Amino acid sequence: MILPLAGLLLAAGALGLWLGLRAVPPTETEIIEAQAARYVAETGGNLLDCFAVPSGVAGVRMVVICEPDGAEAWAVAVDDMGRVVEGAMPEDGA
């Protein structure tokens, strides 16, 4: 009786730990690195062109900006989980 109960508690604990770790938001460094890698993949630019600034917009954690020398800046707004927030950045000419 004890062994099946111990197995069930161990499985429940492992499941709880796994689900809990999935809910931990990424660090700011992880977000910047992920978006910088996306920038490099899309434009062929350099990772060192990128930096981030905090955002004052609700639902936006930070804005990652990549500014290559002599070229137009690339920017993306991200939420607390590092996902891109569509419509948070003004369009060209706005």
Stockholm file with secondary structure:
# STOCKHOLM 1.0

chainA/1-94         MILPLAGLLLAAGALGLWLGLRAVPPTETEIIEAQAARYVAETGGNLLDCFAVPSGVAGVRMVVICEPDGAEAWAVAVDDMGRVVEGAMPEDGA
#=GR chainA/1-94 SS CHHHHHHHHHHHHHHHHHHHHHTSCCCHHHHHHHHHHHHHHHHCCCGGGEEEEECCSTTCCEEEEECCTTSCCEEEEECTTSCBCTTCSCCTTC
#=GC SS_cons        CHHHHHHHHHHHHHHHHHHHHHTSCCCHHHHHHHHHHHHHHHHCCCGGGEEEEECCSTTCCEEEEECCTTSCCEEEEECTTSCBCTTCSCCTTC
//
